[in-house]
Amino acid sequence: MMNTSRIIALLALILTSLTIHAAVKGDVNGDGEVNIGDLNSIITVILENRDDPAADVNGDGEVNIGDVNAEIALILGGGEPEPYDGPIVGGDISMLTKYETHQRWALRYGITTAHYYDMNGQVIDDVITWTKQQGWNAARVRLFVNPANASAEDRGQGVIQNLDTVKVLGARIKAAGMQFMLDFHYSDSWADPVKQYTPAEWADLDDEALVNKVYEYTRDCLRALKAAGATPDYIQTGNEISYGMLWGPVGTPTAQLKKCYMGDEANWGRFTDLLKAAGRACREECPNAKIILHTERVAKTSILVNFYNQMRNKQVDYDIIGLSYYPYYHGNLSTLAVALVNMRNSFQDKDVMIVETGYSYKYKVGDQDFSSIWPLTYAGQKQFTVDLMNELKNYPQVKGLMWWFPEANEYGLGGSYWNQLHVNDQWYNAGLWDHATGRATPALYELKNFVE
């Protein structure tokens, strides 16, 4: 018969083991570390068909291959991230995997120039790890609900990022030790101020059902990303949502769109209910991630201030004001300064990030011409970058700077006989690689100074 002291000692041992398991996510075997031994323990649980709650690493109530993937992510550093207050600098690299695929195809057919190169002409083996070496510490990726439903034109312009695409890119970003920013487009195609169309599969949902769908979709995407080792550090619940989102499907009559569009004051309640649902899923699934509300009205300060006032009045939960700023659409740096001063004065409890920017190295982009200030050359693009960063450093609450579509690089994929290998139907000339040479532009190397 076991004596009392023996029972107490045994209970203490059991409790110690449970404490270890509870203290370190992914420490399946309870040795206080997360390593290959824990991966072997999960596989053993799967093969022997026995229950061990500690092996349910991704928290879905089951022990299966998803937990193996989650454990690998933790070992590689892709698990639930520690809170990070910035600053961050990098770019939206959503098209990278398509460029890489096309470059491999080109090389297979003997087009040996199809690479990313540094500014000195050396081949870059992996763009993500290389940009990390150049001082970038973050990358952004967009996510569409079902891009297969987008028009052929939109798909040709870069609407390809489904959940599988984002899992791959996100896991690579995390494995490189970079911050991962996820950009939810709650749409099948581009979501921006003039088009925020409801995904085709959600078209028949009423407002209440749509709120539930946004919550469930956001939750399920985040769970899948966590299981793939791609836990986001920053989450945009919508893209350039100055005038709302989920207006109605493509082809909705204008009268119906008015029921969703934020130009009508009555629609703020519907809109903020959607944002609250998205935010709730983010807090539940990625409690350490920062939520970004992304607008682009830096040239319309009254609209900008009203937007975030509405968020405050309706008690929408978020952390960061995200802004787009392109001089050729929004104006010079003094215009940006007015917007930042208003954000600083009106929303002192919020950080700010420029989540999209860019400037051309060759051809004019957009409506406004600033080539007399920043020539359309490598030097002009670099000077814009320097001037922008110098302006941003006047505002301590600005914690991030992200270049849009820096990875555009058609070198080796062009030529009239090789059109099927183009990644984009129309080239974007405000990236950070030159389509004509495949080489990184000097501006790319300057971005690190935002953090340093």
N, C-alpha and C positions, 0 to 999 in steps of 0.2 A: 504493500500500500504506500503510495507516494506521500511524503510528508509535506507539511504546509510550506516550508521554505523552498522545497523543490518546485512546488506548483507556482509560487511567486516568481522564482527565477525563470521558469519556462514562460510564464506570461510576459515577463519583462523582455525576454528574447523575442517573442512574437511581436510585441508592441514596438520594439526597436526596429525590427524588420519592416513593419508596416510604415513606420515613420520615415525610414529611408526611401521606401517606395513612393510615399506621398511627397517627399521633399524634392525629388529630382525627377521631372518628367522624362520618361524614356529609360530610367534606371530599372529595367525589368528584373534583373537578377539580384538587385539590392546590394550591390557592392559599393555604392556611393559614386559611381562613375557612369557615363554614357559612352559606350564603345562597342566594338564588334561582339563582345560577349553578350550584350543585351540583344543584339540582332539574332544570335544563335538561340537565345532563350525563346524569342518570339517564334522562330521557325520550329523549335521543339514543341511549343504549345500547339501550333497549327497541325503538325504531323501526328502528335499523340492525342489530338482531339480532347484536350482537357482544358478546363477554365482556369484562367489566372487574370484577375482584373488588371494587374500591372502591365500585362501584355497588350491591353487595349490602348495603345499609345495615342491614336487619333480621336479617342473618346466617342466612337459611334456605336458602342454597345456590342461590338463583335470583334473577334480576333481573326484577321485574315491578311491578305496581301497588302491591303491598305495600311495596316500597322507596320509591315515590313518597310514600305515606302516612307512612312512617317519617321521610323527609326533611323533609316538612312539619312533622311533630311536633318534630323537632330545631330547625328554624328558629323555631318558635313557643315553644320551651322545654319540649317534652313528652318529650324523650328520656331516656336513662338519667340519673336525678337524681344530683346530688352528695350525699354523705352529710350528714345533718342530725341534730343532736342535740337539737333542740327548744329551748324548749318549743313545743307546738302547742295551738291552741284552735280549735274549730269545732263541726261537728255532722254527724250522719248524714242526708244529704239524698237518700236512695234513691228517694223518691217525687216528686222535683221535676219530672221530665220529664212524669209523668202529670198533675200539677196544671197545668203549663203547657199541655199539650194540651187539657185540659178548659176552661181559661180561654179559649183561642182559640176553641173551639167555642161557648162561651157568648157571647163577643163577637160572633161571626158571627150569632148569633140575637138580638142586640140587648141582651144582658145586660151593660151597660157597666160594671158595678161589679166584674166578675171580674178582679181584679188582686191582686198583692202591693203593699202600701203601706208606707212608712216610718211611724214613730210620729206624724208630722205630717200624714199623709194624702197625701203625694206618691207618685205611681206609681213603682214600681221596675221598670226595664226588664229587668234581668238579676239574678236573686237571687245568683248566684255572685259576680259582680264587685262587687255592692253589699255583700255580707257581707265581702268582702276589704277594701273601703273602711272598714268598721266595725271593722277590726282582727282579723277571723278570718284565720288563715293555713292552715287545713286543712279538709278535708271527707272524709267517709266514705261508702262505698257498699257495699251487700251484694250478693252474687252467689249465685244458686241454680243447681243443675245443670240442671234442666228444670222451671221453675215451671208449665208447662202441665199437668204431672201433679199439681199440688196440688189440694186440694179447692176447690170454688166459694167456700166460706166463707173459706178462707185467701187465695185470690186477691182476694176482696173486701176483705181486711184488709191488702193490700199485698204479697203474694207475686207479684211480676211481673218481678223483675230477672233477666233472662237476660244472656248475654254481650254481645249487641248493645246492650242498655240501658246496661250498665256502660261499654262503650267510649265511648259518646256522652258520658255524664256525666263519666267520668274524663278525657277529652280536654279538656272544658270547664274542669274543675278545674285541670288542668295549665296550660292556656293562660292562666288567670287568675293564674298565679304562686303557686298554693297547693299545699300538701302533700296528696297523695292517699292515703287509707287504704282498702285493699281488704279486705272482710270475706267470706271464703269460708264459705258455709253448704254443707257437703258433704251436701246434701240437696235434694230437690225443693221443700221447704216449710220453715216455721220450724224452726230448730234452736236449742234452748234446753235447760235442765237436764232437762226432763221429756219431750222428744221430740228424738231425734237419728236419724231414720230414714234408712236407706240409700236412695239414689235408685232409682227403679223399674228403670232400665236396668242397674243394677249388682247387682240383687237375687240373681242366681244365681252370683255370684263367690265362690269360697272365699277364705280370709284372705290367702293369698299373692297371688292374682290381684287382690284388692281393694287391697292395698298398691301393686301395680304401677299399677292404675287411678288411684289417688290421685296418684301421681307424674306420670303421663302427663297427666291432666286438669289438674292445677295447672300443669304446664309449658306445655301448649297454650294455656290461658287467658292466662297471662302473656305468651307470645309474641304472641298476638292483641292484647292490650292495648298492648304495646310498639309494634307495627306501626300501631296507631291513634293513637299519641301520648298514651297514657294509662298510662305506666309508673308503677306504684305506688311510693310512698316507704315505706309501712308495709303489712304484709300480715298479716292474721289468718288463721292456719291453723285455722279452726274458730270457731264462735260459741257462747259460753257452754258450754264443754266440760268443766265440772266433773266430770261423770259419764260422760265418754267421748263417742264419736261413731260413726256408722255402725253402729248397734245391730242393724239388720235392717230390712226394708221394713215399711211400714204393714201392720198385721194380723198381725205375727209373734207367735206364742204367747209368753207370759211366760217359759216355761222356756227358749226359744231366746234371748230378749232377755238373760237372765242371763249368756249366754256373751259378751256384749259390754259390759254395764253395769259401771261402775267401782265399784259397791258390792261387787263380788266381786273380792277381791284378785288372783285368778289372771288377770284380764283386762288388767292394766296392760301386759304385754308386747305383746299384740295392739294395744292403743291406741297405745302409743308407737312401734311400728313404722309405723303410719299417719302419725303426726306427723313422724317422721323422713323418710318419703317425701315428704311435702308440703314440709318444710323444705329438703330437697335440691333440689327443683325451684326453690324460691325463690332459693336461693343461686346456682344455675347461671344462672337467667334474669335475676334482678334482684339482683346482688351488693351493691348499695348500699342496698337496702331493709332495713328493720328488721322482724324477725319477732316477732309478738305472739301469746302464748298467753292466751286470754280465758276467764276464769272469773267467777262472780258470787256466791261464797259468803262475802261480807264479814261476814255475820252468823253464819257457822259457821267460826270461825277455825281449828279443828283440821282441818277438811276442806280449807280453803284452804292451810294450811301443808303438809299431807300431799300435796296435788296437786303443788305445785312441788318438794317433796322427791323425789317420784317422778320428776319430769322430770330432776332433777339426777342421781339414782341411775341412771336409764336412759340418761343422756347425750343427752338431746334438745336439739338446737341451736335456740336462740331468743335474743332480745334483751330483750324487754319483757314484764313482767307486766301484762296488761290486765284491768281490773276493771269490772263493772257496779255502780253504786250508785244506787238509787232509795230515798229515805227511806220512801216508803209501802210498800215491800216489805222493806227491809233494816234499818230503824231509824234512830235519830238520828245526828248527826255523831260522837258519842262511840263508837258502834259502828264507824263507818268508821275512826276514829282507832285503835282496837284492831287492826283489820286492817292498817292501814298501818304501825304500829309493828312488828307481827310480820313484815311483808314486809321492812322495813328491817333488822331484826335477823337475819333468817334468810337473806336473799338480797341481800347487799350489792352483788353484782356485776350486778344487774339494775335497769334503770329500771322505773318504774311509770306506767301511764296509766289514767285513768278514761275508758274508751272508750264508756260509756253512762251518762247521767244525765238527770234531768228532774224538773220539779215543775209542778203545775197552776196556772193563773192564774184558774180559775173553778170547776170542779167537782171533787169528790173523785175521786182515782184510787187504785186499789190497796187494800190491807188496813188500813194503819195511818194514823191521822189526826193530822197535825201542824199543823192549822189554827190552833191556839192559839199556835204559835211562828211559823209562816209562814202568814198568812191566804191564803185562796184568791182572791187579787186580784193585780193587776199588782204592787202594792207587796210583797205576800207572796212572789211568785215572784222578784222582784228581790232581796229580802232573803235568800232561800234561796241564790241564786246568789252573792251577796257572802259569806255565811257559809261556803259550801262552798269558795270560792276561798281565803278566809282560813285555813281549816283545812288545805287542801292545801299552802299555802305553808310550813307547818311541816315539810314533808318534801321536801328538795331532790331526792330521786330521782324525785319525781312530775313527769313531763315532758309530760303531755298531759291535756286535758279536752275531751270531746266530748259534745254534747247530742244525745239521741236524738229523731228525727222533729221537728226544729224547724220544718220547712217545711209542716206541716199547716195548711191554709188553705182552708176551704170557702166563703169569702165570694163571693157571686155565683153559687154552684153549688147552693144550697139551695132550699128550697121544695118542697112536696109535688108540684107539677107538674113539677119539674125533677130528680126523683130519679135519672134516668139519667145525670146529669152528676156525681153524687157520686163523689169519688175513693175514699173509704173508706166501707164500709157502716156503720161506727160511728166517730164522731168521737173523736179523741184530743185531750184538752184540756190537755196538758202541753207543747204546742209553743211556738213563739216568735212566732207570728202568731195574732191573734184571729179565730176563725171568724165572729164576728158583725160585725166591722168590716174585716177584711183587713189591719189595721195591725200592725206589729211591736210587740211588748211591750218594756217597758223592760229586762227581763232580757237581751234579745239584745245590747243595747249594753254591758252590763256585762262580758260574757265577755272582751273585749279585755284587761281588766285582769289576766287570768291570765298573759298574755304580757308585758305592760308592767311 
